[in-house]
Amino acid sequence: PPETRAAARAPPRSGPAPVTDVDKLCVCDLLVAQCDVNCCCDPDCSAEDFSLFTTCSVPIVTGDSHLCSQKAAIYSLDVEANPPERIFKLIDQVNPSVFCIHTTNYKQALFLSSPEMPTSENFDQLLKQFGSASFSAEPDSWSMNTDAQNPSDENETYRYKYGVPIQTADAFLRLPSPVVSSWCSDANPAGFLVNQATKCIRSVSVEKCGNIQAVSMLFYINSSILAFVLQVNITVQSIVVQSLNGMRTLLNGSDVLRLPMILDELCVNIVLGVSYHITYTDAGEIIEAAAAFVLGAINKETLSIQQSFEISFTQVNTKPVPLSGNPGYVVGLPVRAGFRPQGYPFPIDIFFAALVLNTNKYSQLTILQSTSNQDCLAAQGARTPILFGYNMISGCKLRITAAMKCQPLTQTLLDLLKGQSFPEYVASFGNSQAQDVLDWVPITHLHISEQRIYNTFQSLCQIPVSLEMEVKWTKYGSLVNPQARIVNVTATITTTTLKQLPSGRERTIPITSSVVFTDISSPAEPGYKAWPTINAKLPFDFFFPFV
Amino acid sequence: NNSYQLSSVPLQIVFYVNGIYYIFYFLATLAMIVYKCQVFSYPHEFLAPDLALLFVMAILELLRLYLGSMGNLTEEEAPLALSLVIMVGSVILSVYFLVWQTYVLKADVIINAVLLFTYGIESVLQVIAIATFFG
């Protein structure tokens, strides 16, 4: 079509044309449509403006002074006249030197070259010429230098840094993950110290049971990870078998490699989930790798299965407790808490952490979770972890009937508000280790009772109606990178009296639970270096003849 | 004695002066090209033709002066005619250095004008000498 052809032939855009007429060039004309002070060449200035000037800031505008003959615009103020007026002269300035340029056949000699406008045609060439750190006349010498540096780095390749893909003997440790759609892509490498959990769908069928590599255990453990001078084999940590109806059983002997095979028109030993656990040292070397499998079975109607993959990293000789920050708490990560068991001077969450590798409610501070039906007694103990920095409030409604007894109700409400195992200590830093006792802050309990004045003579039933937790935190560390540190945790239980109801009547009281984070950081103090002192002492024998 | 000598003395003088002047011209043009390289922007694709033509001109000049001088002294027409033909090339090259060079300085204009003036006198004298030798 002619319109597209005309558009394709449109000339490439270029920069604005340079101004070369000396009578139109004015360097001091900075304000648009306004007169610049003492700028005699400004076209926006009128004769009255010129009469107010004291001097001309730009007395002469010339072209290249190398030329033998060039035009020059001379501006001057005639202060003798009343009022002062501007004089503008256009003359030919002659360069007396015998080496002045008479003519030149090289047009770019006298002008600064305007840069090329990048278009789709010349972009690659411009990028090659100007795209690197320096415009070297010998670009090949740069690439030769970087090649020479590589052999010295080879010793460092097997010390991993954060995010570096974990290398195996043939390629990278794969963690299949969904890329564009939900289908599994096997090309996702696992990064060192990057805990990932992915789920994706793979298409399977009973006929191709033994042929699909990605559903066989061998695919995930036959590569050995390259560690520093060693090759670490991936061991099978545990195998869980999931039946067709979803029930999972843990197998006892986990040394046997179970490959997919057809059994009773089902394809069994299909990998439904792999969980890698990599152990590393603080020098960045991987020393151990284990994989826990979930195997399942598919029948003839199954066309696709969902596989879930996970990788987690544990430092050697530590327990794999998930950190909520390093070292300060990160907003949005759960507040870590723990107990001091009887007889032990340190919190117990190391024991809990050894059993389960994911976060669970035993090592976190939790708050009551509101349910949709808002009935306290039907809440069934749902709790949600308290995330650092997020003030939360939740609650439920308690329906009190006449038949309820005080003491069981009090105990039920306390369990509801505090949960099954309310911790005693909260970690002050996100990475506090269980063995550092001083890094844990004890929870202070307060008790407020709403007493009605006219009921002081009778010891009535007091039921807890609200639990307010206040977490005071401060900024710790340097001014440019402050870390959040929990200083104080207070749990306040408010109780109210429960009046005895006449039989048959019901009453609904709200129960609330809240957590508030308060920043009590003191203002930062700048730290200055000490002033240098002048060390001026006279020499010992300065007053020699007299002393 | 003069009536039997056909060699033209003025032509020989002009050849001699031309030779000396050309040595000066060659060194001056070379020095000015070096000066232009330092002071102005002189890319390689413009510098190479200028230098090449300067050296070609030197060779042509050498040849032309030798042939002309020999032809004049031996009173032969052929070398003189050949020298005249080569002069055409020299004239073109001199015009190049006067007008079509990358940078034409005022000094370039002066020395090329003097060279062309010398060529003019020389060509007239050469034609007269050839006519004399024919006759």
Contacts between the chains, C-beta under 8 A, distances in Angstrom:
chain1	res1	chain2	res2	distance
A	66	B	39	7.6
A	66	B	40	7.5
A	68	B	106	5.6
A	97	B	106	7.7
A	98	B	105	7.4
A	98	B	106	5.2
A	98	B	107	4.8
A	98	B	110	7.5
A	99	B	32	7.5
A	99	B	35	6.9
A	99	B	105	5.1
A	99	B	106	6.9
A	99	B	107	5.9
A	100	B	105	6.6
A	100	B	106	5.4
A	101	B	40	7.9
A	101	B	103	5.8
A	101	B	104	7.2
A	101	B	105	6.1
A	102	B	104	4.6
A	102	B	105	6.0
A	102	B	106	5.2
A	102	B	108	7.0
A	102	B	109	5.3
A	103	B	99	7.4
A	103	B	104	4.7
A	104	B	102	6.7
A	104	B	103	5.2
A	104	B	104	6.9
A	105	B	100	6.0
A	105	B	101	6.8
A	105	B	102	5.7
A	105	B	104	7.8
A	106	B	43	8.0
A	106	B	46	5.6
A	106	B	102	4.8
A	106	B	103	7.1
A	108	B	41	7.4
A	109	B	40	5.8
A	109	B	41	5.8
A	109	B	102	7.7
A	109	B	103	7.0
